[in-house]
């Protein structure tokens, strides 16, 4: 890969990193962005000027995201997903309790720790996505 190709791929990757993870047609966005950059490079003759003309990756990603229908999931889908997550938590808590009990330790502190870690890391992480 030439230096120009590396710069273009880095820019495309940066734009994609600013798009929502579950956004449809990410591959189409990448192809469209590469084609637009190739066209601007052919006109201007410079990758640096083409990237400058495109603008900051965050703004480019925002323009692409606005063109897609990113409606929120229905409440039934969200409740169903939450119940699946809760089921995973319950199984993990039961496994933690069983493991603690097997080695003769009180299980409750480990279950509480698992609950806290899950509440602080897992659920907010999923909501952010």
VEXDRENTOR-160491 format. One record per residue: residue in three letters; y, x, z of N, C-alpha, C, CB in turn. Coordinates in steps of 0.02 Angstrom, whole numbers, padded with zeros to 5 digits, always signed. Each point is the difference from the previous one (the first is absolute). Glycine has a CB too. Layout:
ALAYXZYXZYXZYXZ;...
REM end
This chain:
UNK-00059+00042+00000+00059-00042+00000+00062+00044+00000-00062-00091+00060;UNK+00110+00073-00102+00062+00038-00002+00044-00019+00060-00007+00007-00127;UNK+00059+00032+00136+00046-00013+00055+00033-00069-00008+00020+00122+00011;UNK-00005-00140-00073+00030-00066-00013-00047-00056+00020+00067+00049-00094;UNK-00131-00042+00075-00049-00051+00016-00010-00006+00076-00057+00022-00109;UNK+00058+00034+00143-00006+00000+00073+00059-00037+00031-00064+00109-00004;UNK+00124-00096-00021+00060-00032+00027-00003-00076-00012+00067+00105-00020;UNK-00089-00125-00039-00005-00071-00016-00052-00033+00045+00034+00022-00120;UNK-00092+00009+00127-00053-00028+00043+00022-00005+00073-00086+00046-00079;UNK+00122+00005+00101+00025-00001+00069+00049-00059+00010-00014+00126+00008;UNK+00057-00137-00058+00048-00054+00004-00036-00068-00001+00087+00072-00057;UNK-00135-00080+00011-00038-00062-00005-00036-00013+00066-00015+00016-00124;UNK-00016+00035+00152-00035-00007+00064+00048-00020+00055-00083+00086-00037;UNK+00142-00057+00037+00051-00016+00050+00022-00073-00007+00039+00120-00001;UNK-00030-00144-00060+00019-00070-00010-00056-00045+00026+00070+00030-00101;UNK-00132-00015+00083-00057-00041+00021-00007+00000+00076-00057+00025-00108;UNK+00075+00029+00141-00006+00003+00073+00050-00048+00034-00038+00119-00010;UNK+00089-00140-00026+00050-00045+00028-00016-00074-00016+00084+00091-00010;UNK-00139-00103-00026-00020-00068-00016-00049-00025+00053+00017+00021-00124;UNK-00019-00086+00136-00049-00026+00048-00071+00018-00021+00078-00094+00028;UNK-00120+00110+00020-00068+00022-00014-00041-00049-00040+00006+00064+00103;UNK+00001-00128-00089-00040-00050-00035+00033-00028-00061-00048-00028+00107;UNK+00101+00060-00130+00037-00026-00057-00043+00001-00063+00108+00039+00051;UNK-00109-00094-00088-00041-00003-00061+00028+00045-00054-00032-00117+00029;UNK-00011+00138-00073+00019+00037-00060+00035+00066+00013+00009-00109-00056;UNK-00030+00145+00106+00030+00066+00014-00012+00047-00058-00018-00017+00122;UNK-00041+00012-00154-00014+00043-00058+00048-00015-00057-00121+00006+00034;UNK+00136-00070-00044+00047-00019-00053+00070+00028+00015-00067-00105-00022;UNK+00086+00104+00086+00065+00028+00019+00001+00075-00016+00013-00087+00092;UNK-00067+00122-00074-00003+00072-00013+00004+00014-00075-00069+00016+00104;UNK+00033-00054-00145+00002+00010-00073+00069-00014-00027-00120-00031-00008;UNK+00151-00024+00030+00066-00017-00024+00051+00052+00020-00030-00121+00008;UNK+00025+00146+00053+00046+00050+00024-00007+00065-00039-00004-00052+00114;UNK-00058+00073-00127-00012+00061-00040+00029-00008-00070-00105+00024+00066;UNK+00093-00083-00096+00026-00012-00068+00076+00002+00000-00101-00070-00027;UNK+00132+00040+00077+00074+00001+00004+00025+00071+00009-00001-00115+00050;UNK-00032+00153-00008+00021+00069+00010-00009+00042-00064-00030-00010+00122;UNK-00026+00000-00156-00011+00036-00063+00055-00016-00051-00124-00002+00022;UNK+00144-00061-00024+00052-00021-00047+00067+00033+00019-00060-00110-00019;UNK+00077+00110+00082+00063+00030+00022-00001+00075-00010+00015-00092+00084;UNK-00073+00124-00071-00006+00073-00011+00008+00016-00074-00077+00010+00100;UNK+00048-00052-00144+00006+00012-00072+00073-00005-00022-00116-00045-00017;UNK+00153+00001+00048+00071-00009-00017+00043+00055+00030-00018-00123-00007;UNK+00008+00137+00070+00043+00048+00035-00024+00072-00007+00030-00091+00080;UNK-00095+00099-00090-00028+00067-00007-00015+00034+00065+00062+00007-00105;UNK-00049-00039+00161-00010+00032+00065-00031-00049+00049+00097+00075-00022;UNK-00150-00052+00056-00032-00041+00051+00048-00012+00058-00113+00045-00033;UNK+00149+00007+00052+00047-00008+00056+00053-00053-00014-00019+00120+00030;UNK+00046-00120-00090+00051-00051-00016-00032-00069-00005+00068+00087-00061;UNK-00131-00090+00036-00035-00064-00004-00012-00028+00069-00054+00036-00107;UNK+00033+00006+00154-00012-00023+00068+00065-00021+00033-00099+00077+00008;UNK+00152-00040-00022+00066-00020+00027+00023-00066-00028+00028+00120+00013;UNK-00042-00131-00076+00020-00063-00032-00040-00059+00027+00031+00064-00103;UNK-00095-00052+00120-00042-00053+00027+00025-00022+00069-00099+00045-00064;UNK+00122+00003+00103+00026-00016+00067-00051+00016+00054+00071-00088-00051;UNK-00051+00077+00113-00045+00014+00056-00064-00042-00003+00100+00028+00070;UNK-00155+00002-00051-00065-00033-00004-00001-00066+00038-00054+00112-00012;UNK+00086-00113+00069+00001-00061+00042+00033-00058-00038+00004+00071+00105;UNK+00051-00057-00140+00035-00053-00037-00041-00022-00060+00110+00046+00037;UNK-00143+00001-00071-00042-00018-00057-00057-00044+00024+00031+00108-00060;UNK-00063-00089+00116-00055-00040+00027+00025-00070+00019-00055+00105+00043;UNK+00114-00109-00016+00028-00065+00019+00010-00044-00061+00057+00053+00098;UNK-00034-00024-00153+00009-00039-00061-00067-00026-00027+00102+00068-00027;UNK-00153-00026+00030-00067-00022-00022-00026-00054+00046-00023+00114-00048;UNK+00030-00105+00113-00026-00049+00048+00034-00068-00009-00024+00092+00081;UNK+00088-00093-00098+00035-00063-00011-00026-00038-00060+00100+00051+00052;UNK-00131-00016-00098-00024-00033-00061-00069-00033+00010+00064+00083-00066;UNK-00096-00072+00123-00065-00030+00014+00006-00055+00051-00054+00108-00026;UNK+00009-00156+00021-00003-00054+00050-00038+00026+00060+00003-00090-00090;UNK+00033+00105+00143-00031+00027+00061+00004-00052+00056+00032+00117-00035;UNK-00055-00177+00019+00003-00053+00051-00048+00016+00057+00031-00084-00089;UNK-00012+00059+00147-00040+00012+00060-00066-00039-00005+00105+00018+00069;UNK-00155+00008-00035-00065-00033+00002+00006-00067+00037-00059+00112-00004;UNK+00016-00158-00014-00001-00065+00034-00022+00011+00073-00024-00061-00109;UNK+00045+00016+00152-00015+00006+00071-00075+00000+00012+00108-00057+00027;UNK-00146+00019-00065-00072-00002+00009-00031+00068-00016-00002-00122-00028;UNK+00028+00156-00023-00025+00067-00017+00017+00050+00056+00013-00026-00122;UNK+00047+00020+00149+00022+00045+00054-00041-00011+00063+00115+00001-00048;UNK-00127-00064+00065-00041-00015+00060-00071+00025-00011+00071-00102+00025;UNK-00098+00091-00084-00068+00024-00014-00004+00076+00006-00017-00097-00076;UNK+00067+00132+00049+00000+00073+00004+00007+00023+00073+00051+00006-00115;UNK-00010-00041+00154+00007+00016+00070-00066-00009+00037+00121-00034-00004;UNK-00157-00020-00011-00064-00011+00033-00051+00054-00017+00024-00123-00002;UNK-00023+00145-00060-00044+00056-00020+00019+00063+00040-00014-00049-00116;UNK+00079+00063+00120+00023+00058+00039-00020-00006+00073+00096+00015-00080;UNK-00088-00075+00107-00017-00012+00070-00075+00009+00010+00097-00080+00011;UNK-00137+00057-00059-00072+00010+00004-00019+00074+00001-00016-00109-00060;UNK+00050+00148+00019-00012+00072-00001+00018+00030+00068+00024+00005-00124;UNK+00031-00028+00152+00021+00024+00066-00052-00018+00053+00120-00010-00034;UNK-00145-00052+00033-00048-00022+00051-00064+00041-00006+00048-00117-00003;UNK-00072+00128-00057-00060+00041-00009+00011+00071+00026-00032-00069-00101;UNK+00091+00098+00085+00016+00067+00025+00004+00001+00076+00062+00024-00107;UNK-00032-00076+00136+00005-00004+00074-00069-00006+00031+00113-00055-00011;UNK-00155+00015-00018-00068-00008+00027-00039+00066-00006+00001-00122-00032;UNK+00008+00157-00024-00033+00065-00008+00026+00050+00050-00016-00024-00121;UNK+00081+00024+00132+00030+00045+00049-00027-00015+00070+00104+00010-00071;UNK-00106-00074+00088-00025-00020+00066-00073+00020+00008+00081-00095+00002;UNK-00121+00084-00054-00071+00018+00004-00010+00075+00007-00028-00101-00069;UNK+00068+00140+00032-00005+00072+00004+00020+00025+00069+00023+00009-00123;UNK+00032-00037+00150+00022+00020+00067-00052-00019+00052+00120-00014-00036;UNK-00148-00045+00029-00052-00023+00047-00062+00044-00004+00044-00117-00010;UNK-00061+00139-00050-00060+00041-00010+00005+00068+00035-00017-00057-00108;UNK+00078+00083+00114+00008+00064+00035+00021-00009+00072+00031+00052-00109;UNK-00033-00115+00133+00013-00014+00070+00073-00001+00019-00107+00051+00022;UNK+00150-00063-00069+00072-00003+00015+00023-00072-00002+00018+00115-00048;UNK+00033-00130+00085+00029-00067-00003+00031-00010-00069+00023+00000+00125;UNK-00042-00054-00159+00021-00011-00069+00071-00026-00007-00119-00022-00026;UNK+00144-00013+00075+00064-00034-00007+00058+00046-00019-00042-00081+00082;UNK+00049+00140-00053+00056+00043-00021-00003+00019-00074+00005+00045+00116;UNK-00065-00035-00142-00007+00017-00071+00016-00059-00045-00087+00085+00031;UNK+00066-00144-00010+00016-00060-00039+00075-00012+00000-00113-00050+00029;UNK+00145+00059+00028+00073-00008+00004+00034+00051-00044-00010-00045+00117;UNK-00012+00108-00115+00028+00052-00042-00009-00017-00074-00023+00085+00089;UNK-00035-00108-00108-00013-00020-00069+00047-00057-00020-00120+00036+00011;UNK+00128-00085+00033+00045-00056-00014+00072+00024-00010-00074-00075+00068;UNK+00097+00119-00026+00068+00026-00005+00009+00039-00066+00009+00006+00126;UNK-00056+00038-00140+00005+00039-00063-00001-00045-00061-00055+00096+00057;UNK+00011-00146-00055-00004-00047-00056+00065-00038-00007-00124-00010+00017;UNK+00151-00013+00038+00062-00039-00001+00058+00041-00025-00043-00069+00093;UNK+00045+00132-00075+00057+00043-00016-00005+00031-00070+00011+00024+00121;UNK-00072-00010-00143-00009+00035-00064-00028-00044-00055-00017+00103+00065;UNK-00039-00134-00053-00037-00035-00052+00038-00061-00027-00105+00040+00053;UNK+00122-00087-00010+00032-00061-00023+00068+00012-00032-00061-00061+00089;UNK+00106+00100-00059+00064+00013-00034-00009+00036-00067+00055+00005+00112;UNK-00104+00040-00114-00013+00034-00063-00021-00048-00055-00033+00101+00064;UNK-00009-00149-00047-00021-00049-00049+00058-00046-00021-00115+00003+00049;UNK+00155-00022+00000+00057-00042-00017+00050+00036-00046-00014-00059+00111;UNK+00022+00123-00099+00046+00039-00042-00023+00003-00072+00031+00068+00099;UNK-00096-00066-00109-00027+00002-00068+00010-00067-00032-00083+00086+00032;
REM end
